[in-house]
Amino acid sequence: MNLTKHILALVFLLSITVCMNAENPSEPTTITIDEARGRVRILETVYLSSLQNIHRNYFRDDQRLPIPSRVLEDVFYSVSSRNGIKSRWIAVNTPAMNVEHKPKPGFETRATAAMIAKKSRFEEVKDDVLYSARSVTLLASCQRCHLSSLAQQNGGRRIAGLVIEIPLKNTAADTDNEGSDQDNK
């Protein structure tokens, strides 16, 4: 099995694992902030350990393979479509390599400022949604693309952010729920 098939198999298994315990989206439920925080911690563990393992075991600079963070965006999409939990990467103190990774106005810009100020986590609750962001240390292999050689030598800790939005009320049945794209967070 070639490397691409290994990566696709890993992403497929990760998607199944995360979605196996998905609640029925048609059932109205409410969770507490503490339950939402617990779910955030589990998702962070799964996402970040997967990112590190994909990077370490499969990604090579000299091969034309998708970068690990991009592979995980497919998992983010699967989790969002099944559970209504939205996740995304944001640039913090390095240039965004993808325009979609620029922090959006509102919560994400406040979270970015907090992470630049060396807070490892930033949270807010608004409109029955827990917004959570945490810093993610960029490994040397990530920095090779994000930064020039000089910036890598002069820089200190370089980070990105992982943003997770968990509805405190089940809104997966709402197909028009696009609250994460609004500026009012």
N, C-alpha and C positions, 0 to 999 in steps of 0.2 A: 504494500500500500504506500503510495507516495505521500509526501509531506502535506500537500493540499487536502488529501482525503483524511489524513489524521486530524488536521485542524477542523475540517467540517464535521467529522465524527465527534470531536470534543465539544464543539459548539452545540451540536444536536443533543448530546447527552446532558450538557449543562442546561439547555432549554427545558428538556424533559424534567430534570431534577427540580428546577425552580418552579415549574408550572404544575407538577404533580399534586401539590398541596393547595392549589388555587381554590378559592371559594367559588361557589356557583354565583356568577355575576348577577343573576336575576334575584337572588335573595338579598333583601335589604339588611345590612348589618352596620353596626357602629363599633368602632374600636377606640380604646383609650389612647391617650398620647404615649403612655408607657408601652402599650402593645405596639404602637406604630414605631416607636424608637427601637424596640426589640427586633422588629422586622427590618428596619434600616440596618441594624448591626449585622444581621444574618446576610442580607443582600450585599453589604460592603465586603464581608468576609468572602462570600462566593465570588463576587466580581473581581476583587483585588487578588485573591489567590489564583484565580483563573488567569488573570492578566499576567501575573508573574510566571506562572507555569507555561503558558503559551509562549511568552517571550523567551524564557530560558530553554525550552525544549524544541520549539519549532521555528522561531523567527531567525532568519539569517539575512544580514545586510545585502549579501550578494545574490539573493534570490528574489524573484518577483512574486512575493506572497503578500496577502493583506497584512497590514500591521495589526498587532494584537488588540489595541484599543478599538480599532475599526471592527474587528471580529466580534468584540463584545457588544458593539452597538446593535448588532443583529439580535443578541440576547435581550438587550434593553427593550427592543421593539416587541419581542415575543412576550416578555413579562408585562409590558404596558397593555398590549392588546388583550391579554387574558385576565389581568388583575387590576388594571387601571393605575398601576404604580409606574411612574415615569422616572427614568434615570438618564443622565447625560454627563458627558465630560465638559469641563470648562477650563480655559486657559487662566492661569493665575499670575505667575511671574516669569513666564516665557511667552514668546509669540505663539498665537494660535496657528496651527498648521492647517486647520480647516475652519472656514468662516463660521460654521455652525458651532464651533467651540468658544466663540467669543461670549463672555458673560452677557446675559440679557439684562435690561434695566430692571431695577427693583431688587428682589431677593438676591439674585446672582451677583449683582455688583456689590451689595452689602457683604455677602459671603466672601467675595474675592478680597475686599478690603480687610476683612477680619483675618483671612488666611495670610495675607501679606504682613499683617501685624502679628504673625506667629501663633494665631489661634488655630488649633488643628481641626476644630469643628465649629459650625455655626448653624443654628436652628431658628426657625420661626413657625408659628402656627397662625394661619389666616384662612378664613372661610372654610373651616372644617378640613384643612389640608395641613399636614406636617411637611414643612420644607426643611431638608437637611443637606448640608454640604460638609465634606471633609477633605482635608488635604491628602494628596497622593504624591509621594516622592517620585520624581522622575529619575529613573536609573540612567547610568551612563549611556546605554544603548539608545535611550529616548532622547537624551540631550544632544547626541550627534546630529540629529535632524532638526531639533528645535533651536539649537544655539550654535554660534560660530565657535571655533576652537578657543579663541581669546575669551569669549564670554564664559565658556565652560571652566577655564582656569581661574577667572576672577570672581566667580559667582556666589559661592555659598549654596545653600540648599535650594534646589529648583523644584517647584511643585505645580501640579495641575489640581483640579478639583473634581470630585464626584458628587453630583447633585442628585438627590432622590426625593421625589414628591409622593407621599402616601396619603390618600384620602382617608379621613377618619370616619366617613360614611361611605358606604359602597355606592360609587357612581359609575361603575363599569357599564351599566345599562344605558347611561347617558352617552350617546354617540357624539353629541355636540360639545362635550366638556373639553374646552381648550384653554382652561384657566392658566396653564403654565406659560402660555405665550403672551399673557397680558402684562402690562406695565404696572398694574396695581398691587403687586405682591409686596 
